[in-house]
């Protein structure tokens, strides 16, 4: 029993250990940020490695906690993400007064996500969701001297509370309609009655809030703009990724009998989200806001893949999120490095960047091409497989809209490429000095962007997990 | 012959270019890479011919296949037939000439050559792909280098032109994507493999939806009316080598896709929409020709005339006869060489006179005899002088078109023929004003072509003349491949 417990909850236990270790270091020693950051990076790397080994299937606590190889891989993806964050924002972290707290909060949130991915009942799911949300609100407030940051935290906590309320209402309705909160038992009891549909709508609305699906996206841009770049990147990549993972379980397993109903809903939301995300992204001037809206559009694409209830759908969504982590974190890493050293966050400030900073310009270009879905970057494969999965229902209208949205999104990604490579600027951003770990992070992202696509065994591996 | 070498060689060249330290090294590395491509393309031609001579009747030679994304039935499947070999040869001609004429690029030389070589990689891969997914992959690889080439090294309204080009081409490939997915899910066996798809009977209802998507999607690349509007802006704003690649290679991707993908695997759809294609391409031919008459800028002249000439490609495909289709492929090769040479000459003239306006030039034959002679040759090729490639290709298309005996095809053919007269008018006027007459003041001290420019021009002229004098070798190369496409089309008619 103990062995089983140790092995199945391995990922969560490793995270707990790291959190407590950080806590003891913070309280018991006076280690400087300078010395502590490498330690944390090594610990997170260990966490990544640990997440890939000794993975088993099984359930614990009477079905409250379940895990399998796919879930373990999803946790690995999130682990890679937080490791990259610790590398890419090293500069900001070192200068931050509360670096240990930052990591403790972030890791607690990730712990919540791990439990959420593994949750086997709505109760567990709700607890995990709260654990993954509240620390993030504190993180959003991390630039203590900036008013915008506090505002972002406030908006974040209010909208989270609101969506939690809706979620709880949905859960209670499901309990009322089926008499159980166990994921394993719900599907058999679903018959598509109006009460159940209502319950599903509430539940899905809560997800939509977290994933910032239009029309529940209004909090996103302000929170992204106000938070420090590291937090923004965490919100847009890790947080979104984990919700997309749990959405896979919810839609494909728990609500599988109601597929006819949720297919239309997902399709409609996907179309609106892609179109609105893209249209708003066109006009943004601030890089963080721009990436916020582009990430809304990306969520629209994730929904395209989600709409197909198949192992291909699962594989393409998981694969896309892996790629999305590399691409989006690379873009945020560049934005973070620039804003940390120069305080500039506008797209116009990027003009002529290539003249002074060729390396980060190429990293940014690679990231944006991947986000836009241009080969040979992995984003091309990711988007194509999402669209192919979505097309398997034979809904041409849907995939045509998705394909057309690819063009719109290309337009605004090219806007940045144009500013960086083509526009002239008398006073371009001066040479930015990258710390070795930031450079390493960018190189890992760049390698990930190129290799996860071209090496087809990454996708094959994910497919084999979903069978 | 190992086909992946043709993909790996540009890749290797691109990497080597990135490692070079100064502009001179970069140039020589690029030239060496392009020359190696040139040699390889000829090696491929000879290997192909000797296989065929040895009696190898397989539709595709040198096939190579390995599973790439088995979950989606995608395989990395390469192979060549006569059409592919012809297009690969064309690409290698344009690449080496493009590298040679760009010898004076000073701004970001390394990046320039890197993108140029990357573009050629996309083209080679595209022409060899026998799997629709990797075909699409290579098609899209080529878009972004074009965007950057125009946007960074271009002139005039370059940002606008670059954006327009990238978005229209991406729009085209979005249509192709939807068409491909429709084919994938609509065909009896789920596969992206071109050879398998060609053996299957894709339901007519699927063909009627997917054929126009694919044809228009690829058509955008090859300036199908009314999606030709990126051509004039893109070509005229691009740097010289960029224009050469755009018109010489990139527009041919579309023509090849229309023929190989749309028409070959969807004969039902091709029959259904052939008349619309003919009408659109006849409009493109005439409209392009008349629009050229109004142009004053040499690059615009060639850009609009490209719209007209590429119309012939689509016309040849739309006529659905073997001769016309062979002519379409020959026109692709011929126009690729010719237009690349034309843009190269325009670039050479512009570098010296710093203007491209025809009426600001005159008497240039006196100061730069070599360059103006090349201008004459390319002009005569463009208006279809016998002995040069343009005549052969267009003649073949017209003969193939005339095999259709009904009034509709006859009228379309006659309308397309009339464009030749218009072509003669604008070409002779442009060339005459530039080369003849009194030398304009200020141009007395201009120098003639340098070694690299001469080499580029001679390579391209050699190609043009070789096709013009001995068209049968190209015809023999291409016609067995078009015959297979025709057989499929004929089977549809017989089955109806």
Interface residues (C-beta under 8 A of the other chain):
Chain A: X312 X315 X369 X374 X375 X376 X380 X381 X384 X385 X387 X388 X391 X392 X394 X396 X399 X400 X403 X404 X406 X407 X410 X411 X414 X417 X418 X421 X422 X423 X456 X459 X460 X463
Chain B: X67 X68 X69 X70 X71 X72 X74 X133 X137 X138 X140 X141 X143 X144 X147 X148 X151 X152 X158 X159 X162 X163 X166 X167 X170 X171 X174 X175 X177 X178 X181 X182 X184 X185 X209
